[in-house]
Amino acid sequence: MNALKQLIQDNPHLPVKFMYQNDGSDFDYTLGSVDKATVEDIFVDDERVWILSSDEGELVSYIEDCLCYSLFPSKMHSNTSLSDDELQEVDLEAQKGFESIKWEKVILVYIKS
């Protein structure tokens, strides 16, 4: 808990966000305690929270997969391999997409139950 207090004191301008496991409880609230707290860059999309320090490679792969289905839907649905030029286009567009992400720097608090 002292680490969290120190992070807040050192970074008073940063928002505090909380991460906890979704255990499928039937109750609206449950008790938990601070497991760890760090300053992180995060991005939240419709499906999940991405953490730059640990999810960069997975996020680039996810963007590439989305682009493959967006740019070459017939090939993806027929399980046809992309050509080297098409793969290069996907890589380039994925890098552009990744670089355009607006990351939010936050104090990220992990909660354990």
QUIHUTA-V997331 format. One record per helix or strand of 3 or more residues. SS is the DSSP state (~ for helix, > for strand). FROM is the first residue (numbers start at 1). LEN is the number of residues. If there is no record, write none. Layout:
ss=SS from=FROM len=LEN
ss=SS from=FROM len=LEN
//
This chain:
ss=~ from=2 len=9
ss=> from=15 len=6
ss=> from=33 len=12
ss=> from=49 len=3
ss=~ from=52 len=20
ss=~ from=73 len=5
ss=~ from=84 len=16
ss=> from=104 len=9
//
